[in-house]
Amino acid sequence: MDSSHAVEYWDNIDEQPLRGNHMTDLQDHADVVTADSNGGSPLPRGIDIPETERTIEEERLHRKQRLAAGLRTLGRLRLAEGVAGHVTVRDPEDPSRFWVNPFGLNFKYMTVSDLICVDHTGEVVVGDKPVNRAAFAIHSGIHTARPDVIAAAHCHSMYGKTFSAMGKPLKMITQDHTMFYNDVALHSDGGGAVVLDPEDGASMAASLGDKKALIHQNHGLITCGGSVDSAIWWFVALERCCQSQLLAEAAGEPVEIPHELAQAGYEQQGFDAAGWFQFQPFWDEVTREEPEFLN
């Protein structure tokens, strides 16, 4: 879908916030997936995202295309540094496997054919490039603990990792912050150490609980969603919120938004379909300017 489907922004939405709804619903017939691109969530008013029937192969390609575009988006926004960082999407046929960017490839030049598939033991089962051990340790823990999570994102972004060093929660100081109201977890165990042990990933997943984002102390941000689109948007948005709080607290004592307004803000923009929708301008940009990512 392109942005022309978006008729209006959701100023008065009355749907309840969602956490971790499936992007797809595997039916009894294993060769067909009924997918709606918004994450299976109620739609904001004015947005027409029709359901699409896809075969397993078509759904797999769809997810890989969104993954490659999401990685390029993070690269374009300079949120990825060096070889650190990884985004995963669950395979639609075998949920114990996930697709991920290979270790050492530049996010900005990622293509669909570059992506590798990893099984529940960390073995690369599709592709001939290596997997980042930290990617497996962290993401296998999340995908195992949260069957509702289709995709998860993590990078060593400047403001996210800086904010994580403070060991404190995100404050509701702007309208944008409210999309994360009561939906960001903190995790201090192993803060600052390279996460290579799957047990550490499982511990992080336990701290994440049913939330869509995690701040790992002295490490950085991890976000997840019912689609690659929403997982990427939550990461970008949370990075900006961390930047905003650091700047505000450096200047003085920011005024926090009261509970009832923060909750209203969350209900309007904190659910999975909203995250999916916010990513669509990035998708439009990458597909128009760098269509070679589809190769």
Residue pairs with C-beta under 8 A, 6 or more apart in sequence:
1 37
1 49
1 280
2 280
2 283
2 284
3 280
3 281
3 284
5 47
5 48
5 49
6 46
6 47
6 277
6 280
7 46
7 47
7 48
8 45
8 46
9 44
9 46
10 44
10 45
10 46
10 47
10 268
10 269
10 274
11 268
12 45
13 44
13 45
13 267
13 268
15 41
15 42
15 43
15 44
15 267
15 271
15 273
16 42
16 267
16 271
17 266
17 267
17 270
17 271
18 39
18 41
18 42
18 226
18 271
18 272
18 273
19 148
19 183
19 210
19 211
19 212
19 271
19 272
20 146
20 148
20 149
20 210
20 212
20 224
20 225
20 226
20 272
21 39
21 40
21 41
21 148
21 226
21 272
22 39
22 40
22 148
22 150
22 226
23 35
23 36
23 37
23 39
23 40
23 63
23 150
23 151
23 226
23 227
24 33
24 34
24 35
24 40
24 59
24 92
24 150
25 33
25 34
25 35
25 40
26 33
26 92
27 33
27 34
30 56
30 93
31 55
31 56
32 53
32 54
32 55
32 56
33 53
33 54
33 55
33 56
33 58
33 59
33 92
34 51
34 52
34 53
34 54
35 51
35 52
35 53
35 54
35 59
35 62
36 49
36 50
36 51
36 52
37 49
37 52
37 227
37 229
37 276
38 47
38 49
38 227
38 272
38 273
38 276
38 277
39 150
39 225
39 226
39 227
39 229
39 230
39 272
39 273
39 275
39 276
40 226
40 272
41 226
41 271
41 272
41 273
41 276
42 271
42 273
43 49
43 273
44 273
44 274
44 277
47 273
47 277
49 273
54 62
56 92
56 93
59 92
60 91
60 92
60 93
61 112
63 89
63 90
63 91
63 92
63 99
63 150
63 151
63 228
64 89
64 99
64 112
64 115
65 112
65 293
65 294
66 89
66 227
66 228
66 229
66 283
67 87
67 88
67 89
67 99
67 101
67 112
67 115
67 151
67 228
68 110
68 111
68 112
68 114
68 115
68 293
68 294
69 228
69 282
69 283
69 286
69 287
69 293
70 87
70 151
70 153
70 228
70 229
70 231
70 232
70 279
70 282
71 80
71 87
71 101
71 107
71 110
72 107
72 108
72 109
72 110
72 286
72 290
72 293
73 232
73 236
73 279
73 282
73 285
73 286
74 80
74 85
74 87
74 107
74 153
74 155
74 232
74 235
74 236
75 106
75 107
75 108
75 109
75 110
76 108
76 285
76 286
77 236
79 85
79 155
79 157
79 235
79 236
79 239
80 107
80 155
80 156
80 157
81 155
81 156
81 157
81 158
82 156
83 103
83 104
83 132
84 134
84 155
84 156
85 101
85 107
85 154
85 155
85 156
86 100
86 101
86 132
86 134
86 135
86 138
86 139
86 153
86 154
87 100
87 101
87 151
87 152
87 153
87 154
87 228
87 231
87 232
88 98
88 99
88 100
88 135
88 139
88 143
88 151
88 152
89 98
89 99
89 100
89 150
89 151
89 228
90 97
90 98
90 99
90 143
90 149
90 150
90 151
91 97
91 98
91 99
91 117
94 119
95 143
95 147
96 119
96 120
96 143
97 117
97 118
97 119
97 120
97 125
98 117
98 118
98 139
98 140
98 143
99 115
99 116
99 117
99 118
100 115
100 116
100 117
100 118
100 131
100 132
100 135
100 139
101 107
101 110
101 114
101 115
101 116
101 135
102 114
102 115
102 116
102 127
102 129
102 130
102 131
102 132
103 129
103 130
103 131
103 132
103 135
104 129
104 130
105 114
105 129
110 293
111 292
111 293
111 294
111 295
112 293
112 294
112 295
113 295
114 129
115 127
116 124
116 126
116 127
116 128
116 129
116 131
117 124
117 125
117 126
117 127
118 124
118 125
118 131
118 135
118 136
118 140
119 125
120 140
120 144
122 131
122 133
122 136
122 140
122 198
124 130
124 131
133 196
134 194
134 195
134 196
135 154
136 198
136 201
137 195
137 196
137 197
137 198
137 200
137 201
138 152
138 154
138 195
138 201
138 204
138 222
139 152
139 154
139 201
140 198
140 201
141 198
141 200
141 201
141 202
141 203
141 204
141 205
142 149
142 152
142 201
142 204
142 205
142 208
142 222
142 224
143 149
143 152
144 202
144 205
145 202
145 205
145 206
145 208
146 205
146 208
146 210
146 224
148 226
149 224
149 225
149 226
150 225
150 226
150 227
150 228
150 231
151 224
151 225
151 226
151 227
151 228
151 230
151 231
151 232
152 222
152 223
152 224
152 225
152 231
153 222
153 223
153 224
153 231
153 232
153 234
153 235
154 220
154 221
154 222
154 223
154 235
155 220
155 221
155 235
156 219
156 220
157 220
157 221
157 235
157 239
159 239
159 240
159 242
159 243
159 246
160 215
160 220
160 221
160 238
160 239
160 242
161 218
161 219
161 220
161 221
162 242
162 246
163 170
163 215
163 242
163 243
163 245
163 246
164 191
164 215
164 216
164 217
164 218
164 219
164 220
164 221
165 217
165 218
167 186
167 188
167 191
167 217
167 218
168 186
169 184
169 186
169 215
170 177
170 180
170 184
170 215
170 238
170 241
170 242
170 245
171 177
171 245
171 254
171 256
172 178
172 181
172 256
172 257
172 262
172 265
173 244
173 245
173 248
173 254
173 255
173 256
173 257
174 241
174 244
174 257
175 257
175 265
176 237
176 240
176 241
176 244
177 241
177 244
177 245
177 257
177 262
178 257
178 261
178 262
178 263
178 264
178 265
178 266
178 269
178 270
179 234
179 237
179 265
179 266
179 269
179 270
179 274
179 275
180 212
180 213
180 234
180 237
180 238
180 241
180 266
180 270
181 262
181 263
181 265
181 266
181 270
182 266
183 211
183 212
183 213
183 266
183 270
184 211
184 212
184 213
184 214
184 215
184 238
185 207
185 208
185 209
185 211
185 213
185 214
185 215
186 207
186 214
186 215
186 217
187 203
187 204
187 207
187 208
187 214
187 215
187 216
187 217
188 217
189 200
189 203
189 204
189 207
190 200
190 203
190 216
191 216
191 217
191 218
191 219
192 217
192 218
192 219
193 200
195 201
195 204
195 219
204 214
204 216
204 222
207 214
208 214
208 222
208 224
212 223
212 224
212 225
212 230
212 234
212 272
212 275
213 221
213 222
213 223
213 224
213 234
213 238
214 221
214 222
214 223
215 221
216 222
221 235
221 238
221 239
221 242
223 231
223 232
223 234
223 235
223 238
224 231
224 234
225 231
225 233
225 234
225 272
225 275
225 276
226 272
226 276
227 272
227 275
227 276
229 275
229 276
229 279
229 280
229 283
230 272
230 273
230 274
230 275
230 276
230 279
231 275
232 279
232 282
233 275
233 276
233 278
233 279
233 282
234 275
237 275
237 278
245 254
248 254
257 265
268 274
286 293
287 293
287 294
